[in-house]
Structure formats: C-alpha cells, structure tokens
C-alpha cells in the first residue's frame, strides 16, 4: 500500500517517497521556552509522534524525528527580566517542564537541537544570503534583514502575493514592511550574555533563521518532512522556506501542519477567558487519556475541547489497556483496515475505529485479535501499563469478586455495586465478559 500525505505547500495529497531509500527525516518546530506549555504544543507533539511511529512500524523506515528548542528570543528576555531571572536559567527551567510533560504523554524525542548551540551556523547562512543578494545590513546598525523583494518565490508556501501580506512597521533599517530580521542588534537594557559577535556587530539571531540553520545541521540541504502547528505557516514557515531556498537549499520535500485546538468551537485565548491550562487537562485524567484525546482527531482538523472530553478519552483508553493487560500478546500483524487508514494521510480516527472494533471482538471471545490489538496500540502509543501487583492486593481483589458474584447471583445489586466501588477505590477496574469477570490495576 502506498502512503499518501497532504502536502501543505502544494495543497494536495502526494504519494510519500523519501529522499533517501529506507530513511525519513522529520523536523518539527518545537517550543520557544519562555513560559509553560499550552495544549497546542502537546497536540503537535502527539501528532508527529504518531506519524513517526507509523513510518517506522507500518513501513519500516529509519526515522529521525527532530524537535528544536528556541532558547533565545525576545519573549524569553522580557519574561526573565520581569521574573528577576537570568534568561538562560528561565530557558532551562521552562524546557525542563516541557520535557517532563512531553515524556509523560509518550511524545519525547531524542533529537532536540537548541538555537544557542547553532549561532555559528546562523551566521554562515546569513553571510550566504548577503552574498547572493537576498539580505542586507541596515546602515549604522548590526541589524540584518532578508530582502523579500529579491526572492520571487516569497509567499509560495501560503500561496499569497507579497502585496497582500501583512507586514511589520518599517524601522531599524528595514527597507520594506515584509522584510524580516535575520540578525538583531541588542536592545537597551538587554543582558550582554544574550548577544554574540558577528561580522555585522554584536547581536542575536532572528527567530526564522534559527530553524533554517538547525535543519541544515541535522539533515543537510534537503530533508523529507517539515512539520508544525497551523499557526506557524505564516510568517515563520514562509520565511524559513524563503531564506533556505534563497541560500540554495532544496529544504523540505513535504510540509505538514497540524490543526489548532478550540474550546466549544471558539479559539482558545486569554481575551475570551476560555483558556484551559495543561495542569487542568491532567487534573481531569491520566497522561494516557490526555494523549488519546490529543491524537483522536485527524491531525489536520481542528480539535475541539468540551467538558467531559478527557473523561471520555479515559474510558476509551481503559477499555483498550484493560484488554491488553488481560490478553498479554506480542505485537503481531496490523489489520489491513488499520494500515489503509494510516496510509491515507495518517487518518487516526479511522484507525481508532479499527482498534476499538478489534477490542470489542476480543472481549466477545475472539482470541485471534490479541496480537493485532497490541500492534495497533503500539503505533498509537496506548500500550498497557506495567503494574506490579502484590499478593495481598490480589487476594483481596479475588475475595471481593467472589462476594460480588454471590451478590449478583442473589440479585443483591446494591451490594454488587458497592463492591465495584470498593474495588474502584483500590485502583482496580473490573469488566464483565462472557467468560466471567476480569480485573486489572488502573494505569
């Protein structure tokens, strides 16, 4: 089966063909570590984790997934000053929070380049752009800007014409409203540690040049997939593409953008007062449930949050994990319907439908589905938790189940329900099947 991917740049579905046979390089724009993560960060992380899983498991590719860390930025400096912290300390502290949350939902990555580690590469790239006539230094300043008028392809990612785009106020030596900063002179009051020597004077990089330099360091002049949230298409990804192509790089072969998160149909924002913090999500359910919910919609669609969303996800995860706990099996052959769904631009909702159908079949006595359920769960990151069960707890649970079975036989449903609640308080989930009652420790 051929894998088809929706390419944001061409706005079309394309058959996926890696640049290097057997290998796939993915670069996803990661966080600017200025403040705690929001749910949009987590959605992107889960979406591309599942995508990478399918490329590895479904197609056998050797996948290198890179998610950068923007650890030097205007907002980091401003927030650090407000908090009375060294900006480097703030960046490290916030990154640690991001990594902890990413890891908790199974979306950590091995490759995490930091912007501050690639200043030399950024300077080299800016030199190349100036030499090719696509960038200029502002008179009397260390500021360097990309000359958008010099690059005919500017706007090709978002299919916009230069004259119709939003620009910034002309200032700091910028010649045109759409020209964007490649190198920035320090502002008054900024710490000297946030500036580096360059041919144009001390300063720091602009946001967009950071990612272009890091992709080059990780993959060279071309790589397979550039991903990120839909909100990054313009101006960040548009500018990345323009400066990288203008420097002579082939850059990304496919562009993939995950949809945004809304609350009851409205964009999540401070002004509307409808923001839901990451902490609130985790108060409503386990990390596994949060991951399930984040990945439950098609990655390109809007993911809408409403009351009860995480509770519903918790119930769905519990059904799958309880089945896996009871029916321990090594991952086997992935069902054709699941593979077809994932090969159709990573259609996770359809794939989840196949998974839940298999779990229902297994709970009805079909023992042949256990290995395929295990395989699908691995792709989606819903493996059964590993739990240590002590003998004292096991004996207590079995005793309570005997009492419950007796109560049910006597039609004493009040007693039966109270035993179920007692088991729930012990962290035990029970499920009545055609073959009797099974139990498992909650993950």
C-alpha positions as a printed Julia matrix, in Angstrom:
443×3 Matrix{Float64}:
   0.0     0.0    0.0
   1.27    3.47  -0.86
   1.4     6.1    1.86
  -0.3     9.35   0.89
   0.43   12.63   2.64
  -1.29   16.0    2.36
   1.44   18.48   1.47
   0.58   21.96   2.75
   2.79   23.67   0.19
   1.11   22.17  -2.86
  -2.26   21.89  -1.06
  -2.58   18.39  -2.45
  -2.29   14.76  -1.44
   1.0    13.3   -2.59
   2.4     9.77  -2.52
   5.16    9.75   0.07
   8.6     8.93  -1.29
  11.61    9.52   0.98
  14.62   11.33  -0.4
  16.9     8.5    0.79
  15.53    4.94   0.46
  14.66    3.47   3.84
  15.22    6.69   5.79
  12.97    9.61   6.74
  13.98   12.93   8.26
  11.31   14.97  10.07
  11.84   18.42  11.53
   9.08   19.79  13.76
   9.13   23.31  15.15
   9.34   22.96  18.9
   8.7    25.35  21.76
  10.05   28.76  22.49
  10.88   28.18  26.15
   9.5    31.43  27.51
   6.66   30.05  29.65
   4.85   26.8   30.48
   3.5    24.65  27.64
  -0.02   25.03  26.32
  -2.23   22.36  24.79
  -1.24   23.37  21.25
   2.35   22.31  21.94
   1.12   18.94  23.16
  -1.15   18.36  20.19
   1.68   18.91  17.74
   3.98   16.61  19.74
   1.45   13.76  19.79
   0.5    14.17  16.12
   4.08   13.88  14.88
   4.92   11.12  17.35
   2.13    9.01  15.85
   3.25    9.93  12.34
   6.83    8.87  13.13
   5.55    5.64  14.73
   3.64    4.7   11.6
   6.57    5.44   9.32
   8.73    3.16  11.46
   6.27    0.37  12.21
   3.99    0.44   9.2
   6.68    0.99   6.57
   9.95    0.03   8.23
  11.64    3.4    7.75
  14.57    4.51   9.86
  13.04    7.75  11.15
  14.94   10.68  12.61
  12.45   12.96  14.35
  13.87   16.35  15.36
  12.04   18.89  17.52
  14.04   22.05  18.15
  14.18   24.27  21.22
  14.12   28.03  20.71
  16.11   29.13  23.76
  16.9    32.71  22.71
  14.06   35.04  21.81
  12.6    38.46  22.67
   9.91   36.95  24.88
  12.41   34.89  26.86
  14.41   38.02  27.63
  11.32   40.02  28.58
   9.88   37.29  30.82
  13.22   36.66  32.51
  13.6    40.36  33.31
  10.07   40.51  34.75
  10.82   37.49  36.94
  14.24   38.72  38.01
  15.94   35.68  36.48
  18.89   35.12  34.22
  17.36   34.4   30.8
  19.4    31.22  30.49
  18.03   29.99  33.81
  14.45   30.69  32.71
  15.0    28.87  29.41
  16.4    25.8   31.18
  13.62   25.74  33.77
  10.85   26.05  31.19
  12.45   23.47  28.91
  12.54   21.01  31.82
   8.78   21.49  32.24
   8.21   20.88  28.52
  10.34   17.74  28.54
   8.54   16.38  31.6
   5.11   16.9   30.02
   6.22   15.53  26.63
   7.64   12.43  28.3
   4.5    11.9   30.39
   2.38   11.59  27.24
   4.94    9.45  25.43
   5.95   12.19  22.99
   9.56   12.85  23.96
  12.21   12.97  21.23
  15.88   12.1   21.15
  16.98   14.96  18.89
  16.44   18.4   20.46
  18.8    20.97  18.93
  18.95   24.3   20.76
  19.14   27.61  18.94
  22.02   28.84  21.12
  24.09   25.84  20.01
  23.9    26.88  16.35
  24.8    30.57  16.3
  27.79   29.87  14.04
  25.59   28.1   11.52
  23.15   31.0   11.52
  25.94   33.49  10.86
  27.21   31.37   7.96
  23.72   31.2    6.47
  23.25   34.97   6.75
  26.61   35.52   5.04
  25.45   33.3    2.19
  22.21   35.25   1.81
  24.03   38.58   1.74
  26.49   37.22  -0.81
  23.63   36.07  -3.04
  21.91   39.45  -2.85
  18.97   38.32  -0.72
  19.82   40.09   2.53
  21.19   43.46   3.62
  22.68   45.1    6.69
  20.93   48.21   7.94
  23.06   51.32   7.77
  24.75   52.12  11.08
  23.31   49.06  12.82
  24.01   45.38  13.39
  20.51   44.61  12.09
  20.39   42.35   9.02
  17.18   41.74   7.07
  16.02   39.34   4.39
  15.07   41.21   1.22
  11.71   39.69   0.32
  11.51   41.6   -2.97
  14.68   39.85  -4.12
  13.11   36.4   -3.91
  10.39   35.76  -6.49
   9.17   32.66  -4.66
   8.28   34.51  -1.47
   4.73   33.56  -0.5
   4.73   30.15  -2.21
   4.05   28.17   0.98
   0.88   30.05   1.88
   0.05   30.97  -1.73
  -0.01   34.7   -1.07
   1.18   37.65  -3.09
   3.65   39.97  -1.42
   1.4    43.0   -1.78
  -1.45   41.22   0.04
   0.58   40.09   3.07
   0.68   41.67   6.48
   3.98   43.36   7.25
   5.75   45.0   10.17
   6.29   48.67  10.79
   9.32   49.92   8.89
  12.09   50.71  11.35
  15.55   49.68  12.49
  16.83   49.98   8.94
  14.17   47.71   7.4
  13.55   48.74   3.79
  10.14   47.17   3.33
   7.35   46.06   5.66
   7.7    42.4    4.67
  11.46   42.17   5.12
  12.24   40.14   8.23
  15.12   40.11  10.69
  17.98   37.66  10.26
  20.27   39.28  12.84
  19.18   41.72  15.53
  21.17   44.4   17.32
  20.79   44.3   21.12
  18.13   46.49  22.69
  18.86   48.85  25.54
  18.83   47.01  28.86
  19.26   43.52  27.42
  21.99   41.41  29.05
  25.32   41.13  27.27
  25.08   37.34  27.57
  22.2    37.44  25.06
  24.44   38.78  22.28
  27.11   37.17  20.11
  29.87   38.56  17.92
  29.17   38.63  14.19
  30.52   40.36  11.04
  27.72   42.94  11.47
  28.28   43.64  15.15
  27.15   42.04  18.37
  23.6    40.79  18.34
  21.42   37.73  18.23
  19.57   35.78  15.57
  16.05   36.35  14.35
  13.54   33.58  15.02
  13.22   32.28  11.46
  16.94   31.89  10.71
  17.28   29.67  13.78
  15.21   26.85  12.32
  16.83   27.03   8.88
  20.27   26.67  10.45
  19.18   23.81  12.69
  17.59   21.84   9.85
  20.81   22.2    7.88
  22.85   20.99  10.85
  20.58   17.98  11.39
  19.83   16.96   7.78
  21.9    18.94   5.31
  20.43   20.83   2.36
  17.3    18.67   1.98
  15.06   16.58   4.19
  11.7    14.88   3.93
   9.09   16.49   6.18
   8.82   19.86   7.88
   6.02   19.93  10.44
   4.42   22.17  12.99
   1.21   23.84  14.05
  -1.04   25.54  11.5
  -0.4    28.87  13.21
   3.28   28.67  12.18
   2.65   28.61   8.42
   2.88   32.38   8.23
   5.14   34.08   8.8
   7.51   31.57  10.4
   7.45   28.72   7.9
   7.02   31.04   4.93
  10.16   32.89   5.99
  12.07   29.69   6.71
  11.29   28.42   3.23
  12.22   31.67   1.51
  15.59   32.14   3.22
  16.55   28.47   2.87
  15.69   28.3   -0.82
  17.35   31.67  -1.43
  20.52   30.27   0.17
  20.46   27.42  -2.35
  18.96   24.64  -0.21
  16.28   22.3   -1.51
  14.88   22.3    2.07
  11.71   20.33   2.92
  10.15   17.93   0.43
   6.79   17.81   2.24
   5.12   20.29   4.59
   2.69   19.02   7.22
   0.68   21.2    9.6
  -1.48   20.04  12.48
  -4.74   21.84  13.26
  -5.42   24.1   16.21
  -7.28   23.47  19.47
 -10.58   25.2   20.21
 -12.9    25.28  23.22
 -16.56   24.66  22.45
 -15.99   25.85  18.92
 -14.08   29.03  19.86
 -10.38   29.71  19.54
  -8.66   29.32  22.9
  -7.49   32.75  24.01
  -6.9    34.88  27.1
  -9.21   37.64  25.82
 -12.14   35.23  25.64
 -11.33   33.79  29.05
 -11.7    30.24  27.75
  -8.15   29.02  28.17
  -7.59   25.58  29.64
  -4.15   25.06  31.15
  -2.12   21.9   30.75
  -2.44   21.38  34.5
  -6.24   21.4   34.18
  -6.1    18.73  31.48
  -4.01   16.48  33.68
  -6.33   17.06  36.63
  -9.17   15.64  34.53
  -7.47   12.42  33.51
  -4.3    10.38  33.25
  -1.49   11.31  30.84
  -2.61    8.35  28.69
  -6.11    9.86  28.42
  -4.71   13.28  27.57
  -2.56   11.73  24.83
  -5.53    9.76  23.5
  -7.68   12.88  23.28
  -4.9    14.92  21.64
  -4.47   12.27  18.95
  -8.11   11.31  18.49
  -8.95   13.82  15.75
  -7.32   13.84  12.32
  -4.08   15.77  12.72
  -5.12   18.4   10.15
  -8.54   19.06  11.66
  -9.45   21.38  14.49
  -9.52   19.6   17.84
 -12.37   20.92  19.96
 -12.35   20.65  23.73
 -15.53   20.47  25.75
 -16.47   19.33  29.24
 -16.15   15.58  29.53
 -13.69   15.2   26.65
 -10.88   13.87  28.83
 -13.26   11.63  30.82
 -14.46   10.08  27.55
 -10.86    9.58  26.49
 -10.08    7.97  29.86
 -12.89    5.45  29.35
 -11.67    4.64  25.83
  -8.08    4.18  26.97
  -9.17    2.0   29.87
 -11.07   -0.37  27.55
  -8.01   -0.82  25.37
  -5.45   -1.08  28.16
  -7.57   -3.42  30.25
  -7.92   -5.72  27.26
  -4.17   -5.63  26.68
  -3.5    -6.33  30.35
  -5.78   -9.38  30.36
  -4.64  -10.68  26.99
  -0.89  -10.32  27.03
   0.41  -10.79  23.5
   3.36   -9.67  21.45
   2.56   -7.2   18.7
   1.52   -9.11  15.62
   0.2    -8.33  12.16
  -1.52   -4.99  11.76
  -5.01   -5.31  10.21
  -5.35   -4.15   6.62
  -8.12   -1.68   7.51
  -5.88   -0.04  10.12
  -2.99    0.2    7.66
  -5.25    1.67   4.98
  -6.44    4.33   7.4
  -2.93    5.3    8.45
  -1.7     5.28   4.86
  -4.46    7.74   3.99
  -2.69   10.82   5.36
  -2.49    9.32   8.87
  -6.23    9.02   9.44
  -6.11    8.24  13.16
  -9.89    8.47  13.78
 -10.49    5.69  11.25
  -7.57    3.7   12.7
  -9.03    4.05  16.19
 -12.31    2.68  14.88
 -10.49   -0.45  13.7
  -8.74   -0.77  17.06
 -11.94   -0.46  19.1
 -13.73   -2.97  16.84
 -10.92   -5.43  17.49
 -11.12   -4.88  21.25
 -14.88   -5.5   21.18
 -14.3    -8.68  19.2
 -11.68   -9.79  21.71
 -13.98   -9.1   24.65
 -16.61  -11.23  22.92
 -14.29  -14.2   22.88
 -12.28  -13.83  19.66
  -8.8   -14.71  20.91
  -7.21  -14.23  17.47
  -7.24  -10.43  17.68
  -4.93  -10.02  20.71
  -1.68   -9.69  18.73
  -3.17   -7.23  16.27
  -4.63   -5.11  19.08
  -1.17   -4.99  20.66
   0.37   -3.9   17.34
  -2.17   -1.13  16.75
  -1.78    0.11  20.33
   1.97    0.46  19.88
   1.5     2.65  16.79
  -0.9     4.93  18.63
   1.01    4.9   21.92
  -1.68    3.16  24.01
   0.32    0.25  25.34
  -0.83   -1.48  28.52
   0.83   -0.11  31.66
   3.25   -2.29  33.52
   1.94   -2.67  37.06
   3.28   -4.63  39.98
   0.51   -6.49  41.78
   1.34   -7.66  45.28
  -0.11  -10.93  46.55
  -2.0    -9.28  49.39
  -3.88   -6.99  46.99
  -4.57   -9.83  44.57
  -6.04  -11.97  47.35
  -8.24   -9.08  48.5
  -9.5    -8.41  44.99
 -10.3   -12.06  44.36
 -12.18  -12.23  47.67
 -14.25   -9.17  46.8
 -15.04  -10.58  43.36
 -16.33  -13.78  44.97
 -18.59  -11.69  47.2
 -19.77   -9.7   44.2
 -20.55  -12.82  42.2
 -22.59  -14.14  45.14
 -24.44  -10.83  45.46
 -25.28  -10.83  41.76
 -26.49  -14.42  41.95
 -28.83  -13.36  44.77
 -29.9   -10.29  42.78
 -28.48   -8.04  45.51
 -27.4    -5.36  43.06
 -26.93   -2.73  45.74
 -24.24   -4.89  47.36
 -22.79   -5.71  43.95
 -22.46   -2.01  43.1
 -20.89   -1.18  46.46
 -18.23   -3.87  45.89
 -17.47   -2.45  42.46
 -16.99    0.97  44.07
 -14.76   -0.55  46.75
 -12.61   -2.1   44.04
 -12.51    1.22  42.24
 -11.21    2.85  45.4
  -8.43    0.26  45.44
  -7.44    1.36  41.93
  -8.91   -1.76  40.32
 -11.06   -1.87  37.2
 -13.33   -4.85  36.57
 -15.03   -5.91  33.38
 -17.8    -8.47  33.0
 -17.38  -10.63  29.9
 -18.98  -13.75  28.52
 -16.16  -15.74  30.09
 -16.53  -14.21  33.55
 -15.28  -11.11  35.4
 -11.76   -9.89  34.79
  -9.81   -7.23  36.67
  -6.76   -5.02  36.21
  -4.85   -2.32  38.03
  -5.61    1.16  36.69
  -2.74    2.65  34.68
